[in-house]
């Protein structure tokens, strides 16, 4: 009698649970966190608590000495949390996985080993073609915070930093209105018998919502302008109250700007923020009123805006104080660092649990969305079109 052949291999006949166990090999991570060198950048990607969570899972973290100093975390805090501390910058950049807030400079990319995994912000508008060509030559796999999506399809990193920027814009405005800063001497508070401050918010996205929340909390009267009726409806629902909302009609906007004490610009565009407030509108505003242009990192939505720094954050034009610092969250470096850390930590632990980045990318579409380089191959359509570079669809590279 002939021996019957099974169409299955012995491996395939194993019970399902056992197959999964064989497939799931935990990966060990070795993460390098260099000190930020970008101008006025004080944030750090992981807090000592996050480092503790990652190292207690059996992973290694090598930090450059002073990496957390800007956010008031000492080397001792990190060392006690289980990180290794070194003064050797090159040693940190030699790690197989690098975690940074700002994108690395061309000189820093030279220190990175080929085939390294880089997780940082990308800040597309500030990059050059050379940056991407250098990454490609090193066959680097790179993920950008601002492109990573969660299960709801939202961008968690962008959202949490927008929450900080929105809240901060109101706090900054209240500082600028006080006499200490030669302001109009107005208080952001609903004092009995005193007319409240008038705040105009341009844009009903996350920044606009959190600016509105803070302004209302301090007792101001707010007016929100946006061309999306859906966004205006959402902001009312999220705030849980009816507020003045309007589409961006020049007549309504001019009237509101003439009366207001503070204007917060939080409008995004596809490539550049649209200019909503013209120079003549600014000229008609009250003397001593305040403009906070949160959109300045995308070119600004006020015609009179010019980029400023944390050291010299304001200038006066047409009698109006302008605050146009592109990186507002860095002003609150510790809160911003905790926020970034909360987003990074679960992803890092998941990458390890899935047995490496490649497996994670296979299962997590949101994480795959954050990928813009895969072993030196550009996978981001927006980067490819912006810099006229060849790009490949990531789904053809990772199945």
PyMOL commands that set and color helices and strands:
alter all, ss='L'
color gray80, all
select helices_A, chain A and resi 16-23+48-55+69-71+75-80+89-93+106-111+124-126+129-137+145-147+156-177+179-181+206-217+229-239+250-259+279-283+294-298+328-353+357-363+365-369+381-387+394-397
alter helices_A, ss='H'
color red, helices_A
select strands_A, chain A and resi 30-33+60-64+84-86+97-99+117-120+141-144+198-202+221-225+244-246+262-265+290-293+314-317+320-323+371-374+377-378
alter strands_A, ss='S'
color yellow, strands_A
deselect
rebuild
show_as cartoon
